[in-house]
């Protein structure tokens, strides 16, 4: 499914397929909304590992940097159910000195096989020193790699 549901507004989105597991779901068998945040954080780690070629463990453990979320806005459009195959996608909306605005989406297919947006999160993370707990500038090499996922200025995040 990963090749079918890239964000419509940017071919440079980082996309990976995932399966909705039992531990993501509530007793109704649908994703319990806080579990989306856990899934999205794991996905951001995967973006570092695979998309940015900087293992997240190295970023945290050796470079002693973190990216705490300082702003978060979520919208939920359709439920995801146990066993669903979904695509997670990420684009960079804006790169500041230390702040990074991200758009993360979860796409699936409805009962008829039609693609549908399940949820969208817009979040701002800040590169922070784990030693001082203060923001630090994004390293030029990391900024260059993140730029590959930067949404074009004229594009806008579409409504579902």
Protein Blocks (a to p, Z undefined) as FASTA:
>chain_A
ZZmmgcfkbmkbccddddddfklpcfkopacfklmmmmmmmmmmmmmmmmnopafklmmm
mnopacddfbdcdddfbdcdehiacddddddfbdcfklccdddddddddfkopacdfbdc
ddddddddfklopacdddfklmmmmmmmpccfkbccddZZ
